[in-house]
């Protein structure tokens, strides 16, 4: 039987609700700082164009926040200044972030206590905070430069990361709040989201944090800094440039009069660990749930004052409470083994070996809409070791199965894939019936007809390739039509038959991603028989619901 404890939110409320003295604003909470020694390092990497040229950077001694700035610290700033923080944020999840929705640094669906990093603040909000902190304390606090961050994140280690070389190694959960099994479990159950086939998957370990964690819950790097490579990505002081051609060799912040984008560094809770050299950029007004910041200062770390020491004690208590919560979590089940698939007359039958763990409650079945896309739950509370799917589509897609214990699911089993069937021409081809897709994913359509469409982060990608297997009943010319939605005119796509380009089709803007139009393309000649029809995209910002080929 688990020991009952005071609810985490209640205990924190008792801790942080001390009112300010009447008529006197509370002083700022100066950050807990770590001194980073002076040194030289080779900044950059040949793995990406925006991290070149690799060059030697020499840095003087400087200080960096031991932790990312928390909600508790940011609250002091807003209450003292009346700063108008963003009131909309990319923070709600539904098959990943659903767009800019109402929410702020102290009122968003992914922040649950005062000691998580302050998110939904934007670069402008982070800069306003450090400027206020510097003015109020008389110490020139600032955002770090990219060079300082990369140097500090390396932690003087010679391995790829300060904890080793593999970003997915099970030990990574001891060091960073990264994409992991606990995140996958929670995301699938509550938001219909998945790390699988979303960029680079997740680590096969458990860090017990679904979103941004209370700061400092993981082991520090060799410089004593926490959460450098994950938890939230961090805003830098630099303007973002496409390369290092004009960057300083002394590691100073790079500024420009025309600064449309600000640099970000580090991964976050919804990605695997990135190389320390990897760079990102965000507009100054972008506010999201995966971005925060930490503080930098020239020279040695200052001696902490009374307010900082009080905050340190409060944070230590919050960390203890969070660790108790994590220690009480149940173990995750072992993965299902030997998943098999058979297909007969349009029916797909799955079977697998029974779990050897005695307390397994049942199984969940996942399927994607096309091979290589994100998995979504199609059946829960399955008690047998067999499942029949009578709703098979003509395209190629995959299944996987997980074991469930106390609502915690195991890692995924091996994947099994359907054969798919050829689509008859003349006729209409649903976009999601592709046998292979790269550069696009499947989502529910907003069109008046059809279930699904192909899309992506900015619509179908510029270099996307979408393959269909077709059977042409009669040789002749066919007219292609396609049902699309997009905000602007675009270069469209080429049609290839068995690898040979037979036509090119532009797309006209429809007014938006939810304004659908059927557009006509060129004639193509098709010979009778089976063929591979490939759509090769030449532009972004368009979505596809279906295409049709009719005799012309």
N, C-alpha and C positions, 0 to 999 in steps of 0.2 A: 504493500500500500504506500502511495506516495505521500510525503509529508506536506501538510497544508502550510502555505506561506501567505503573507500579506500581498495582495495583488500589486504587481510591479508599478502600475500607473498610480495607485494610491500612495505607495511608499514614496514615489518621486514627488508627488504633489505635496506631501508633508515636508519634503526636503527643500523644495524650491519656491514655496509660496510666501516667504518672508517679505512683507511689504517694505517699500522704501520709506525713509524718514519723511514725515510730512513736509512738503515744500522743498525737499532737497533731492535732486535726481541721484540715482545710484551711479557710482563711478564705473568706468569701463572695466571689463575683465581683460586684463592684458594676457596675451597667450603664454602658455607654457612653452618655452623655447629650448632648442638644442643647438649647441655650437657645432658647426661643420668646419673641419680644419681646412686650411688653405691647401691647394694642390693643382696639379695639371692632369688633364685626361683627353683622350681622343673622342671628341663629340661627333655624333652622327653615325651613319651606317650606309653601306653601299647597297643595302637591300631595298631602298626606296629612293626615288628621285628627290623627294622633299627633305631628305636627311643628308644631302650631299651639298658641297664637298665635305668629306670628313676632315676635321682639322683639330689641331691642338688648342685647347682653351685652358688658360691659367686663371684660377680664381683666388682671391684673397679669402681670409677667414670670414664667415658670415653665420647668421643664425636662421633657423627655420622652425616653424611651429611643429611641436612634437606631434600634434594632432591636427586634423582638419577643423576649421571653425565650426562650432556647434550652434544649434538653435538657441541654446541658453545664452551664448555670447552675442549672437546676432540680435537677440531680443533687447539687450541693453542698448544697442545702437539705435534701433527703431524707436524705442521708448524715449530715448534722450533727444533724438533729432526730429522725430515725426516723419522720417524718410518714407516716401511713397514707393513701397516695394511692388514688384509685379503682382498682379492679381489673377494672372492666368499662367499656366505652366503645363509642360508636357509631362504629366505624372500619372495619368490614369491608364490602366492596362486592359486591353481587350485585343488579343492576338498582337501584342506589343502596343506601344503608345498610340493612343487613338487620336491624338492631336492636341492642340492648345485649348485646355479646358479650365474652368474656374478653379483656382487653387493658389496658395501662396506659401511662403517660407514657413509659416506657422499654422497653416490650414491646408494640408494636402493629404491624399489618401495613402501615401507611402511613408509618412513620418509619424511616429507614435510616441516619441518622448524627446525631452530637451537636450539629450546628449548624443543624438544622431547628428551627422553633418547638416549644416544649413543648406538646403537645396531650393530650387525655384527662385534664386536670387538674381541671376544674370551676371555677366561680367561687370556691367555698370553698377549693380548693387554691391558686388564684392569690392570694387574700386572705391565706392562711396564709404564703405565700412573702414577700409584701411586708411583712407584720408582722414576720417573722423578720429580714428584711433591715434593716428600720428599727431593731429592737432591737439587732442585732449590731453595726451600724455607727454607731449614734447619730445617724443622719440620717433624717428623717421620710419615707422612701420610701412610696409609696402607689400605688393604682390611679388612673388619670386620671378626671376628670369628663367627662361627655358634652360639656359646653361646651368644655373644653380640647381634647378629641379633635377635635371638628368644626372648631374654629378652626385647629388645627395641620394637619388633613388638607386644608383649603382651600389652605394654603400661600400665602396672600395673593394667590392668582390670581383674576382676574375671570371666567375661563371656567368652564364647568360643573365641570370637573376641572382639576387643576393642569397636565395634559398636553394639554388640549383639551376638546372638547364631546361627542365620540362615544365611548361606552364600548367599542364594537366595532371602532374604527378599527385598521388593521394596526399602527400605531405603539404601541398599548397594550402590546404584549408587551415593549417596551423599558423600560416603567415599572413594570409590575405582573405578578405571577403570577396570571393570570386564567384563566377557561375559554377554551381555545384549541384549535388543531388537534392539537397534540401530546397534550393531555389527551384529546381525543375519540378519537384513534387508540389510545391505551393502554387507555382505558376499554372501548372496544368489543372489543378483542382479549382482555382479561383478565377483565373483570367483566360483560360483556353489558349495559353501561350506555351511556347517550348523553346529551349535552347538548341534542340536537335535540328540540324540543317539550318540553324540561324547563325550565320557566320562560321563559328568554330566550335560549337558544342559546349560541353561542360566537363569539369573535372570529376572523377569518380571518387568523391569524398564528401564529407558533410561538415559545413561550417555553422549550421543552425541559424543562418541569417538569410532571409528571403530577399530583402531589399537592403538599403544602406544600414549599416550596423552602428550601434553605439561605438564611438571612436575608441581605439586602443584595446580592442578585445583580442587582437592577434599579436604574435611575436613581433618585436621591433626589428628593423634592419640593423646592420652593424653600427650605424651612427646613432641608434636609439630613436629613430623616427618610425611612427606607426602608420599603416594604411597608405603607404606611398604608391603602391602599384595598383591598388583597387579601392573598393568601397565607393568613392565617387571620383570621377575625373576632376582635375583641378585647373582653375583659370590661372593663366600666367599674366604678367604685366606686358609681355611683348605683343606687338602686332604680328599677325601670322603672315609669313611670306612663303612662297613655293619652294625656296631653297635657302642655303646658307651663304650665298655669294657675298652678301653685304653684312653678315653677322659679325659681331665684335669678338676678338680673340681673348678679351678679358672677362667675357661672360656677362657684360652689362645688358640690361633690358633694351631690346631694339624697338625704337619708336619711329613713327612716320606720320607726316601730316595727313596723308590719305590712308587711314587705318580702318578698313571696313570689317575686318575679322580679327579676333583676338585668339592667341594660341591657347590650347589646352594640352594638358599632359596627363598620362596615366589612364588606366582602365577603370572600370566600375563594377558594381555588383552584378550587372547583367551582361558582362563579357568575360571571357577568359583573360588571364594575365597577358598583357601586350609587352613586346620588347621595350626596354626603357628608352630606346631611341625613337619610338613611334610618336608621331605628332598629330594633333588635331587642331581644329579651329572652329570658333563660333562667333556669330554676330554679337555685338555688344549688348543687345537687348534680348538675346535668346535666354529663356528660363526653362530649365528642365530638371527632372528628378535624378539624373545621373551626374550632375555637375555641381561642384562646390569649390572651396578654396582653402588655402592655408596661408600663413603670414611669414614674411621674410624681414630681416633686419641686418644691416651691416655690422660686422664685428662680433664679439662674444655675446652669448645669450645674457640678457640682464638678470640680475637677481630678482626672483619673484617677490612681488609685494603682497600685502595682506589679502587683497581681493583675489589675486591669482591663487594664493595658497588655499583660500576658502573654496574656490572653484575646483582646485585639484582634489580636495577632500570630497566634495560633492560628486565629482566624476568617479572617483574611486568607489564610492558607495553604489553609484549607478552601474559600474562595471561588475561589482560583486553580485548585485541583484540579477543582472543579465547572465552572469556565469551560472548562478543557481538555476535559472530557467533552463539554460542549455544542458546542464548536468542532469536535469530531470526528464529529458526527452528520451523516448524509446528508440531502440535500435532499428535501423532500416532493414527490410527483408533482403535476402539474397536473390539475385536475378533468376528468372525463369530460364530453363535450359531446353534445348532441342525443339524449338518451334518449327513446325512443318506446315506446308500448304498443299492442298490439292484443289483442282478446278474441274467441275463437271456441269455441263449444260447451264452455264451462267451462274452457278453457285460456287462460292469459295468456302472451303472447309479448313479450319485451323485446328491443330492439335499440338500438345506440348507435354513434357514430363511433369508429373505432379511434384510440387514443392516438397522438399524433405523436412522443412521446418513445421513443427506441430501446430503453431499458433497462427498460421496464415488464414486470414479471413476469406480471401477469394482472389480474383484476378480482374484486371482491367485490360481492355483491348483498344489499341490505338491503330489508326490508319491515316495515311496522308492522301491528298487528292491526286498527287502525281509523284512518281519516284523522285526522291531527293528534296521534297518539300517538307514543311513542318508537320509533325504528327498531331492529330486531334483525337480525343476520346470518342469512341463509338459504342462502347458497352462497359458497364460497371456491374459489380456484384455478380460476377460470373463464378460459379462454384465448381463447375466441371472443368476438365482439361481439354475440352473441345468447344469450338464456336463455329457456327454456320452463318456466313454473310450472304444473304440472298439479294443484296442490293449492289452487286458488282457492276462497275462501269466498264466501257470498252477500253479505257486507257490502262497504262501500266502504273500500279501503285504498290505501296508496301504496307506490311503489318508488323507490329511488335506487341508483346504482351508483358505485363508487369505483375508481380505478386504484391498483395496488400496486407499490411498488419496495422491495426489501429489507425487506419486512414493514412498511413505512410506507405508509399509505394517504392518498390525496388528500382534499381537501374533497369534499363530495357533489355529484353531478350535479344537474341539474334534476329535480324530482319529477314522476312520472306517477301517475295515479289510475285505479283500476278503476271500472266503472260500478255494480257491485253489482246484485243481483237482489231482487225482492220475495219475501217469505216467506209461505207459504201458511197460512191460518187456516181451520178449526181445526188446531192443531198446536203444537208446542213451538218456542220461539224462543231460541236461545242468546244470552246477554247480549252477547257480543262481536260479534254480527252486526249491530249498530247501524250505520246509514249515517253518522250524525254523533254525536259525543260531546263534551260540554264538562263539566268538573268531575269527571271520572273517567278512569281508565286501565285497560288490560287487563293481566292477570297470570295466571300458571298457577294453576289452582284446586287447593285441598286437598280438594275434595269427592270423593266416591267415583265420580262420573260427571261427564262433561264435561271439556273440555280447559282452558278459560279462564274467568275471571270478571271482572267490573268491580269496581274498588276505587279506592283513593287513599291519601294520607298518613294520613288518619283515616277510612278507608273512603270511600264515595262522598260527594262534597261536598254541603253543604246546598242549594246552588243548581244542582246538576248537571242537565243536560238530555240525554236519550238518545233519539234518533230511529230508528224502524224503518219500513221500507217493507213493507206487508203487502197481500196479496190475499185478500179474504174470499170464500169459495166460495158461501156462502148467507146471506141476511139472517136475523137472529135474535138472541136473547140468548146471550151467552157468559160463562162463569165464568172469571175470571182466577185463576191460581195462580202462585206465584213461589218460587224456591229461594234463600234468603238465609242469611247468617251475620252476627252482630253481638253485641256484649257487652251491649246494653241495649235496652229498648223505645224506639221512636222514632216520629216523626210520619210517616215513610214517604214516599209519593210520590203524585202525581196522575197520572191517565192522560188524555191529550188525544188526540182523533181529529180530524185536520185543523185543529188549533188550538183546538178547543172541549173544555173539561174535561167528561169523562163520568163519572169516578169518582175517589174518593180511598181510599188503602189505607195503613193503619198497618202497622208491622212490630214484631214481638215479639222481644225479646232471646233469642238462642239459647244464650248462655253464653260465646261468644267468636267470634273471627274464623275459627276452624277447626271450629266446631260448626254444621253445616248442617241446615236444616229447610225443608220445603215448607209454605208457608202459603197459606191461602185468602183471596181478596179478594172484592169485590163483583161482581155481574153487570153487564155492559155490553151495550148494543145496538149491533150492527154491521150496516151494510147491505152487500150484495154489491158487490164491486168493489175497486179499489185505494185505499189510504189511507196517510196518515202517522200512525203511533202514536208519541206522545211520552210518555216518563216524565219527570216534573219532580219532582226530589227536594226534600223539605222539611226534611231533617235529615241529620246525619252518622252515622258509626259503623255503617254497614251495607254489605254486599257482595252482589252479585247474580250468581248462576250462570246461571239461565235463568228464563223466564216461559212460561206456556202458556195458551192460550185454547181452551176446549172448549165445545161446544154444551150449553146448560143448559135 
